[in-house]
Amino acid sequence: MDIPKKVRMVEVGPRDGLQNEAQPVPAAVKIELIDRLTDAGIPVIEATAFVSPKWVPQMADNAEVMAGIRRKPGVVYPVLVPNLKGLEAAIAAGAEEIVVFGAATESFSKRNTNCSIDEGLARFAQVCEEALRQGLKVRGDISVCLGCPYEGEVAPEAVVRLARALDAMGCYEITICDTIGTGTAGATRTVIEAVAKHIPVERLAGHFHDTYGQAVTNVYAALECGIATFDSSVAGLGGCPYAKGATGNVATEDVLYMLDGLGIETGIDMSRLVAAGDFISRALGRPTNSRVAKALAAKAAA
């Protein structure tokens, strides 16, 4: 299969990237980050999560963030929603698209959402039904598709099961997530090919972490399978609180550099993207995790 000529980038840094920060990140900083990412030409920016502040205190300012961002026509600002209460709050805050999430293994589901896979799916079925009734779009994420911290290897059939369930609930797009970054190009191909037998590849997306340095390689493997939507995180922000040792999402700058090199259209301005990464890295008081941003900074300083 020819690789796609155009790719849609989904920026998850403001939510997935910042949710595990130990120190509170002020809402004003999150708002500026999202506005900078908007100005860089990112078409989809996961803005925040409507989850219990008891479990994810970093997202307690969700409504403030949604009220403060400068929404650009044509740009989508989805939010993560775990239940009906979260959906209600998301709608009140003006969300137009939500993200629901399930796990491909029982152990991860229980640690991450305190319920079994089937219990989680039942909960999300209610959320999806109500969201669609209210005119919102729903995206579905599947965690630990390429390896689980508790169960090790994950059978492609387990991912297929979740993908078909989310599809039946009305999710317009389903994201195959390598939550702990143990996936390889071969495993990526295998799971995408398995899911694509049931759901058109045009409705699938990839989400890769870089724990083993394989994320960009896995993005390329997914491109070869026909995937044209990818999650990434500016400056490589984020990890997973339920996956010990899992490093950040693949850096948006690094994926963009590869896509630019392949002549794939994204509509994203690299210099503005790097500036957004510099901004949040300075705000967090640590260097960027993006290799491309580091290389460009070294080149500029030379």
N, C-alpha and C positions, 0 to 999 in steps of 0.2 A: 504493500500500500504506500502511495506517495504521502509524504508528510504534509500537514496542513500549510496553506500559504498565509493564513491569518490565525493568530492565537489570542484568546481572551484571558487576560491576567486577573486573578482575584487576589487582592491584597488583604492578608489576614493579620498583619502586624498590630494594628490598634486593638484587636480583640485577643486572638490566639497568642500574639507576641507579647502582650503586656499583662495578661491575666495572672501570670505566676510571679510577677515582680514582688519582692518582699517589701520594698518601700512604696508607699502610695505615690502614684503618678498623678499630678494635678489634672483636673478636667481640662483646664486651659491648654496644657501641653498636648493632651490627646486630641483636642479640637484642632490645634495648629498642625499637628502631624497629619490628621485626616485632610485638612485643607491643602497642605503641601502636596499630599499624594494625589488629591483631585487635580491640582494645577500641573502635576507631572504627566497627567493623561491616563491615570489608572481608571479603567471602566467600572470596576466593582471593588468596593472597599468595605470589608466587614468591620462595622463601626464599634460594636459593643455587644454585651450579652445581658439578657434579662434573667439573671439567675439569682439565687439567694445570696445576699451579701455575707451571710454567715459562712457559706462555702467558698465564695469567690469575692472577697472584700474589694479587690481591685476594680471590680465592675459595678460597685455600688452607685457610681455617678452616671449610670447609663442614660437616664432621662436628660440630665444636664448636658451630656455630650451630644445627644441627638438634637437637643434644642439649639446648641451652639454652632454646629457645623454649617458650613456654607455649601448647601446642596447645589450641584451643577446639573442642569438638565441633561439627561442621557446617562448620568452616572448613577449606579445603584449602591445603596448603603445597607446591606443585609445585617441582621442581628441574630445572635444565637438565642434560642428559646427552648427550655427543657420541659415546660408544662403549660397548662391553660392559664395559670396565674401569670407566668412570664409573658405569654401571648397577649393577655389583656393589657399589661404594662407596656409592651412593645407597641401595640396599636395606639394606645394613649399618647405615646411619644412620637407618633408619626411614622412608624416603620412601614415600609411597603413590601419588604421581602424578609422572610425568616429562614433560619437554618435549624433543622432538627438533626439529631445525631444518634446513631446506634453503634454497637460494637460487634465485631465478628466472633468474639469469644465470650463465654459465660463469665470467666474470671474477671476479665477487664470490665465487662458490663456491671458486675456487682461492685467492683472497687470504684468505678467512675460514676455510676448513677444509682448505686445502692439498690439495684433491682436486676432481675434476670433479663435475658434478651427478650423473651416473650412479654414480660411485664412492661419493659421499655417500649416495645412496638405498640402495645395496646395504648399506652399513654400518648405516644406520638400520633397514633391514628386519630385520636380526639383532637389533638393540636392541629393536625393537618386539615381535618374536616372543617374546623371552625375558622382557621386561617383562610382557606380557599373560599368559604362562605362569605368572609369579610372582604374578599377581593385581593388578598395578599398572594404573592408567589412563594413557593416553598422549595428549598434546596435540602437534600439529604446527605449527610456525611456518614461514612462507615469507618470507624476507628479500627486500628490494628489489623489491616488487611494483609500485611506482609510480614507479620511477626508480632507475637504478644509477649509482654514481659513475664507473664505467669504461665503461659501454655506453650511458648516457643512457636514452632511453625504453625501456620494457619492454613487449613485446606481451602482451596478456591471455592469449593461448594458452600462453605460457611459464608463467604462473601456474597456469593450468588443469592443465597437465601435472603440475606438482609437487603440486597439491592432490589430483588423482586418485591419484597414487602414494602419498601419505600416507594417504589414505582407504583404499586397498587394504591398507595395512600395519596398519590397525586404530585409527588416531587417531580419538578420539571427537569432537574439535574441531580445526578448522584455522584458523590465524590469518593474515590477510592483513596484511603489515607494510609500512609506508612508512618504511623504515629510514633514509633520508636526508632525509625531510620535503619532497620536491619535489612530492608529489601535490596535486591539486586536487579539488574536489567532483565535477566531471565525470569525471575519470579514476577516482576512487574508485567511482563508480556503474558505470562501464564494466567495471572488473575484477570487482566483486562480482557483477554480472549475468552475466558470462561464467562465473564459477566456480559460481554458483547453478544453472546449467543441469545441472550434474553432481552437486552436493552440496547437500543442503537448507540453506537460508539459516540455519535454526535451529542448524546445526552449524558456522557460520562466526563468526569474531571479527575485530575490527579493532584495529590497533596503529599509531598515528600519531605521527610526530615533528613538531616545530613549527618547523623551520628557516626556512620561509617564512611562518610565522604562519597556516598553514591547518589546523592539527590539529583544532581544535574544529569548524570548518566541515566537515572531512572526517568527523568523528564524526557530525555531523548528517546528512550525505549517506548514510552507512552506515546510520543509524537509519531513514531513509526507504526504504532497500532491505530493511529487516526485520532487520538485525543487532541482536542484543540482548546481546552480550558485548564488552567493550572493555578492552584493556590500557591502563594509564596509570601514571604514576610520581609519587609524592608529591613536592611541591616542584619538579617538572619535572626531576628528577635524570636524568643519563645522556646518552650520545651513542652513537657507534659508532666503535671504534678503526680500522675499515677504511673509514670514510666521512669523508673530510676535511671539516671545516666543519659536519658534522651536529650540530645542537644536541640538547637533551634530548628525551625522550619528552614527550608532552602531559602537563601537570600534572593529577594526580588531582583536586585542588581545582577546577580550571577546568572539567573535564568534569562534575563533580558539580554545580557551580553551574548549568550549562546544563540538566542532567537535572532538578534540583530545579525550575528555572523552567518546565520542560515538564510538571511534575506526574508525572514518571516515578519509580517506586518503586525504590530501591536498598538501603535498610536502613542507609545510612551516615550517621554523625553528622558534620556539617561542622566543628563546633568542635573535636571530638577529632581529626579529620583534619588540620586546620590546625595544631593543637598538635604532632602527629607531624611535620609538615613543618618547623615551627619548631625542634623538637628536632634533627633531622638537619642542618638548615642551620647551626645553632649549632655542632654537632659538627664540621662541615666548614669552619667559619669563613668562610662566605659567605652572602649573602642568598638567599632563595628565588627560584626562577624562576617561581613561580605568580603570575599577575596577580591572581587572586582573593585569595590570602593577603596580597599587598601592599596591596590595596585595603581589606581588612578591618582590617589593622594600622593603616593611615592613618586609617580611620574611628574606630577605638578610641582612637587618640592625639589625635584632634581635640577 
